[in-house]
Amino acid sequence: MFNMLSGTRKALVEDTPGLTRDRNYEEVTVRDKSFVIVDTGGFEPETDDAILAQMRTQTLVAIEQADVIIFIGDGKAGAIPSDREIVRMLQKTDKKVFYAVNKIDSEKQEDFAVDFYQLGVEPIFPVSALTGYGMGEFIDALLEEIAEEPEYPRLAEPADAAIKVAVVGRPNVGKSTLINLFLGEERLVAHDKPGTTRDSIDTLVRHHGKEYLFIDTAGIRRRSRIVDRVEKYSVIKAFRSIDRADIVIVMMDAREGVTDQDARITGYAFEKGRGIVLALNKWDLVEKDSNTINIHIENVRQALKYLSHAPILTISSLKGTRAVKLFGMIDNLYLQYCKRIGTGELNRFLEDTIAQNPPGMHRKTKRVKIYYLTQPRVAPPTFTLFCNYPESIHFSYKRFLENRLRDVFEFNGAPLRLIFKKRQGKALKEARRQKSRMS
């Protein structure tokens, strides 16, 4: 139903009870009327299970915040005792409630909805959110309750206004707990049972007048341990969340250090060119002395040598220790991530750098020349260098140029991309033009 109304595939769909656990928000427009829809986890009125209890709390919060409520029954399963309890609870609210019986795919199946009349409510809408059967009449009734001019503030500013931050890591490292800490409320279900988060949930956080779109993701385990199809989908969505993020916070358990799976997650974010912050969580559980933090940071640097530029922070998302410092790191990293350097300034830098340390020889007979340097794009900062023999530029010299760019232009933590291209006629003319300007 959520995906149908929003026109997205944002919510995971699978024939598995308890799949949705967190509140999932989406702002939609249907027939020129805009409103926010909230998908909630399955509601169990009575349960001793800790996760189901948290899901129930999440649903109660959503009911309290909503103007209109849609109760959805399962037409194939029929009315069950928990449906009756849920309906009785909804009747005690002062909210408008719509009663829909889902999975009614045709007129012949409408008899399946009759069972729900025993709940003593009407009208009941037999619908199929999957095929669209009956949805026209249901949406007509729903839109009558939606004001022409919504009185609520927009769920978020346009996507580009907020820095998009994906929080990724293995199961049970504290990702949801961190976002709940920033929000000051239990917005996401957090539990010490691995795999609690199954969806990628977008949460807008405001801090000191700035907006950050935090994306909580499912814990990513080794492929050999993923046997559940739902978890497979969740992991795919977690990696897609990295794809659409600006900054990625890779959360690790400080007690365990960098595991193979941590390295896999971090490597994917690095290959995608995302700004990366390494957060060592559960620092409150680590036995410490005066040199503990230095040892842990050095171990991380050794395990992830290609991320020597990435900032590292020890935190406790449960107790809040140093977690607020992440905002400053995100801001600083994002500024570098979007920084652009003028072409003239870059080529003055190139001329000085080559004069101090030339790039070497091609096949020991011809000198390698780098003619021209430009920055064609940001996010991540990408630099193109035109030269005569790009294949002969050694890896160590490429790393030298990258480090020099970081030092001179203060790209302290951002990922940099260096592309070496063979000189073309236009590139050579442009290089000569730049040199004449500088002279």
C-alpha positions in Angstrom: 0.0 0.0 0.0 2.8 2.4 0.9 4.7 1.7 -2.3 1.5 2.0 -4.4 0.5 5.4 -2.9 4.1 6.8 -3.1 4.9 5.4 -6.5 8.1 4.0 -5.1 9.7 0.7 -4.1 10.9 2.2 -0.9 9.3 -0.3 1.4 10.5 -3.9 1.4 7.8 -6.3 0.2 8.0 -10.0 1.0 5.6 -12.7 2.3 7.3 -12.6 5.7 5.6 -11.5 8.9 7.3 -8.7 10.8 9.2 -7.5 7.7 8.6 -3.8 8.3 9.9 -2.6 11.7 10.6 1.1 11.6 8.4 4.0 10.6 9.0 4.8 7.0 8.0 8.3 5.8 7.3 9.6 2.3 5.8 12.8 1.0 3.5 12.2 -1.9 1.1 14.1 -4.2 -2.0 12.4 -5.5 -4.4 14.3 -7.7 -2.9 17.7 -6.7 -3.2 16.9 -3.0 0.0 16.5 -1.0 0.4 14.6 2.2 2.9 12.5 4.2 2.3 8.7 4.4 3.8 6.6 7.1 4.4 2.9 6.8 4.5 1.1 10.2 5.5 -2.4 11.4 2.9 -5.1 12.0 1.1 -4.3 15.3 0.9 -7.1 17.9 -1.4 -5.8 20.7 0.1 -8.3 23.2 3.6 -9.7 23.0 6.6 -10.6 25.2 9.0 -10.3 22.3 11.3 -7.3 22.7 11.4 -6.3 19.0 7.7 -6.7 18.5 7.1 -4.6 21.6 9.3 -1.8 20.1 7.5 -2.2 16.8 4.2 -1.7 18.7 5.6 1.4 20.3 6.6 2.8 16.9 3.1 2.2 15.5 1.5 3.9 18.5 3.7 7.0 17.9 2.6 7.0 14.3 -1.0 6.8 15.3 -0.6 9.7 17.7 1.1 11.8 15.0 -1.3 11.0 12.2 -4.4 12.9 11.0 -5.8 10.0 9.1 -5.3 6.2 9.8 -5.6 3.3 7.4 -6.3 -0.1 8.9 -5.4 -2.9 6.5 -6.7 -6.4 7.0 -5.5 -9.5 5.1 -8.3 -10.7 2.9 -6.7 -14.1 2.3 -6.2 -14.8 6.0 -9.6 -13.3 7.2 -10.2 -11.4 10.4 -8.1 -12.7 13.3 -8.3 -11.8 17.1 -5.5 -9.3 16.9 -7.5 -7.4 14.1 -10.4 -7.0 16.6 -8.1 -5.6 19.3 -6.5 -3.2 16.9 -9.8 -2.0 15.6 -11.1 -1.5 19.2 -8.0 0.6 19.9 -8.4 2.7 16.8 -12.1 3.4 17.7 -10.9 5.0 20.9 -8.9 7.7 19.0 -10.4 10.9 17.6 -8.8 10.3 14.2 -10.5 9.5 10.9 -10.0 5.7 10.3 -10.3 4.0 6.9 -10.8 0.2 6.9 -9.3 -1.6 3.9 -9.2 -5.3 3.3 -6.2 -6.0 1.1 -5.3 -8.9 -1.3 -8.7 -8.8 -3.0 -7.6 -9.1 -6.6 -11.0 -9.3 -8.4 -14.8 -9.0 -7.9 -15.0 -12.7 -7.4 -12.7 -12.4 -4.3 -14.7 -9.6 -2.6 -16.5 -12.3 -0.5 -13.2 -12.6 1.4 -13.8 -9.2 2.9 -17.2 -10.2 4.4 -15.4 -11.8 7.4 -14.3 -8.3 8.5 -17.8 -7.0 9.0 -17.8 -8.9 12.2 -15.5 -6.2 13.6 -18.5 -3.8 13.6 -17.0 -1.1 11.4 -17.9 0.4 8.0 -17.4 1.2 5.3 -14.9 -1.6 4.4 -13.0 -1.2 1.2 -12.0 -4.4 -0.6 -8.8 -3.6 -2.4 -5.6 -4.9 -3.9 -2.6 -2.7 -3.4 -0.6 -4.9 -5.6 -2.9 -5.0 -8.7 -4.8 -1.8 -8.0 -8.2 -3.4 -7.8 -10.7 -1.2 -5.8 -8.0 1.4 -5.2 -9.8 4.1 -7.2 -12.8 4.2 -4.9 -10.6 3.9 -1.8 -8.4 6.8 -2.9 -11.4 9.0 -3.7 -12.6 8.6 -0.1 -9.2 9.1 1.3 -8.6 12.4 -0.6 -11.8 13.8 0.8 -10.0 13.9 4.2 -6.9 15.6 2.8 -7.0 19.4 3.0 -6.2 21.4 -0.2 -3.5 23.3 1.6 -1.7 21.0 4.0 -1.2 22.5 7.5 1.9 20.5 8.3 5.5 21.6 7.4 7.2 19.8 4.5 8.8 16.6 5.6 12.1 17.8 4.2 13.5 20.5 2.0 14.5 19.5 -1.5 16.9 16.5 -1.4 19.9 18.7 -2.4 19.4 21.0 0.7 20.3 18.3 3.2 23.7 16.5 3.4 22.9 12.8 2.8 24.7 10.6 5.3 24.5 6.8 5.1 25.2 5.0 8.4 26.5 1.5 7.5 28.2 -1.4 9.2 27.8 -4.9 10.4 24.7 -6.0 12.3 24.4 -4.8 15.9 27.1 -2.1 15.8 24.7 0.6 16.9 23.6 2.3 13.7 19.9 2.8 14.7 21.0 3.8 18.3 23.1 6.6 16.9 20.3 8.1 14.8 17.9 7.8 17.7 20.4 9.7 19.8 20.6 12.5 17.3 16.8 12.7 17.1 16.3 12.5 20.8 13.5 9.9 20.4 13.1 6.2 19.6 12.5 6.8 15.9 14.1 3.5 14.8 13.8 0.1 16.4 17.1 -0.7 18.1 17.9 -4.1 19.7 20.9 -6.2 20.5 19.6 -8.9 18.2 21.5 -8.8 14.9 19.3 -7.9 11.8 16.8 -5.7 13.7 16.9 -3.1 10.9 15.8 -4.5 7.6 15.0 -1.4 5.5 16.9 1.7 4.6 15.2 4.4 6.5 15.6 8.1 5.8 15.5 10.4 8.8 15.9 14.1 8.7 18.0 15.5 11.6 18.4 19.2 12.3 21.5 20.4 14.2 22.5 24.0 14.8 20.2 25.2 11.9 21.6 22.6 9.4 19.7 19.6 7.9 21.2 16.2 7.6 19.4 13.3 5.9 20.6 10.2 7.8 20.0 6.9 6.1 19.9 4.0 8.5 20.7 0.7 6.8 20.5 -3.0 7.5 23.6 -4.6 9.0 25.7 -6.1 6.2 27.0 -9.7 7.0 29.2 -11.9 5.0 27.5 -13.4 1.9 28.0 -17.0 3.3 25.9 -16.1 6.3 23.0 -14.5 4.3 20.5 -17.3 3.9 17.3 -15.3 4.2 15.9 -13.7 1.1 14.6 -10.7 3.0 18.1 -10.1 4.4 19.5 -10.4 0.9 17.2 -7.6 -0.2 18.0 -5.5 2.9 21.8 -5.8 2.2 21.2 -4.7 -1.5 19.3 -1.7 -0.3 22.1 -0.9 2.2 24.6 -0.8 -0.6 22.3 1.3 -2.7 22.1 3.7 0.2 25.8 4.2 -0.1 25.3 5.0 -3.8 23.0 7.9 -3.0 24.8 9.3 0.0 27.3 12.2 0.1 29.0 11.0 3.3 29.2 7.5 4.7 29.7 6.8 8.4 31.2 3.3 8.7 30.4 2.1 12.2 32.6 -0.6 13.7 32.7 -2.3 17.1 35.8 -0.8 18.8 36.3 -4.0 20.8 36.7 -6.1 17.6 38.6 -3.7 15.4 38.4 -3.9 11.6 36.9 -7.2 10.5 36.9 -8.5 6.9 33.3 -7.4 6.5 34.1 -3.9 7.8 36.8 -3.7 5.1 34.4 -4.9 2.4 31.8 -2.2 3.4 34.5 0.5 3.6 36.0 -0.6 0.3 32.7 -0.3 -1.5 32.1 3.3 -0.1 35.7 4.2 -1.2 35.3 2.8 -4.7 32.1 4.8 -5.0 34.0 8.0 -4.2 32.1 8.8 -1.0 33.4 10.9 1.9 34.0 8.4 4.7 34.1 8.8 8.5 35.2 5.8 10.5 33.3 5.6 13.8 34.6 3.2 16.5 31.5 2.6 18.5 31.0 1.0 22.0 34.1 2.8 23.2 32.6 2.8 26.7 33.1 -1.0 26.7 36.8 -0.9 25.9 39.3 -1.3 28.7 41.6 1.8 28.4 44.9 3.2 29.4 46.8 6.3 28.3 47.7 4.7 24.9 44.6 2.8 24.1 43.1 5.3 21.6 46.5 5.5 19.7 46.7 1.8 19.4 43.2 1.4 18.1 43.6 4.2 15.5 46.9 2.8 14.3 45.3 -0.7 13.9 42.5 0.9 11.8 45.1 2.7 9.7 47.0 -0.5 9.1 43.9 -2.4 8.1 42.6 0.3 5.8 45.8 1.8 4.4 44.0 3.3 1.4 42.0 5.4 3.8 44.8 7.2 5.5 43.0 10.5 4.9 39.6 9.4 6.5 38.8 10.9 9.9 38.4 8.5 12.8 36.3 9.1 15.9 35.7 6.9 19.0 32.1 7.2 20.2 29.4 5.6 22.3 26.1 5.9 20.5 24.3 4.4 23.6 25.7 6.9 26.1 26.3 9.7 23.6 30.0 10.1 24.2 31.6 12.3 21.5 28.8 11.4 19.0 27.9 15.1 18.5 31.4 15.6 17.1 30.3 13.7 14.0 28.4 16.7 12.8 31.5 18.8 12.7 33.4 16.0 10.8 30.5 15.7 8.3 30.4 19.5 7.7 34.2 19.7 7.2 34.2 16.6 5.0 31.3 17.8 2.9 33.0 21.2 2.2 36.1 19.4 0.9 33.9 16.9 -1.0 32.3 19.8 -3.0 35.4 22.0 -3.2 36.5 23.2 -6.7 39.9 24.7 -7.5 40.4 27.1 -10.4 42.4 25.8 -13.5 45.0 28.5 -13.3 45.7 27.8 -9.6 45.9 24.1 -10.4 48.5 24.5 -13.1 50.6 26.8 -11.0 50.6 24.0 -8.4 51.5 21.5 -11.1 54.4 23.5 -12.4 55.9 23.9 -8.9 55.3 20.3 -8.0 57.0 18.9 -11.2 59.9 21.3 -10.8 60.5 19.8 -7.3 59.9 16.2 -8.3 59.5 15.3 -12.0 57.4 12.2 -12.9 60.3 10.0 -14.3 61.0 8.3 -17.6 59.2 6.3 -20.2 61.0 3.0 -21.0 64.2 4.7 -19.6 64.6 6.7 -22.8 62.0 9.5 -22.9 60.9 11.9 -20.2 57.3 11.7 -19.0 55.7 15.1 -19.2 52.5 16.3 -17.6 51.2 19.3 -19.6 48.0 20.3 -18.0 45.8 19.8 -14.9 42.1 20.5 -14.6 39.2 19.6 -12.2 36.2 18.5 -14.2 33.9 17.6 -11.3 33.3 17.6 -7.6 31.7 15.1 -5.2 34.2 13.6 -5.2 36.9 16.1 -6.3 38.2 14.7 -9.6 41.3 15.9 -11.4 42.4 15.1 -15.0 46.1 15.3 -15.9 47.1 15.4 -19.6 50.5 13.8 -20.3 52.5 12.1 -23.1 52.9 8.7 -21.5 50.2 8.1 -18.8 50.9 4.4 -18.7 54.4 5.1 -17.4 53.4 7.2 -14.4 54.2 5.0 -11.4 51.7 4.3 -8.7 54.0 5.9 -6.1 54.1 9.2 -8.1 50.3 9.2 -8.4 50.1 8.9 -4.6 52.7 11.7 -4.3 50.5 14.0 -6.5 47.4 13.1 -4.5 49.1 13.8 -1.2 50.4 17.2 -2.6 46.9 18.1 -3.6 45.7 17.3 -0.1 48.4 19.4 1.5 48.3 22.4 -0.7 44.5 22.7 -1.2 43.4 21.3 2.2 41.6 18.2 1.0 42.3 16.6 4.4 39.6 13.9 4.5 37.8 13.9 1.2 38.4 11.2 -1.4 40.3 12.4 -4.5 40.2 10.9 -8.0 43.2 11.4 -10.3 42.7 10.6 -14.0 45.7 10.5 -16.3 45.0 11.0 -20.0 47.2 11.0 -23.1 47.7 14.4 -24.6 45.4 15.4 -27.3 45.7 18.4 -29.7 43.1 20.5 -28.0 44.5 19.7 -24.5 48.0 20.7 -25.6 46.7 24.0 -27.0 44.8 24.7 -23.8 47.9 23.9 -21.7 50.0 26.4 -23.7 47.2 29.0 -23.3 47.2 28.5 -19.6 51.0 28.8 -19.4 50.9 32.0 -21.4 48.3 33.4 -19.0 50.3 32.5 -15.9 53.4 34.1 -17.4 
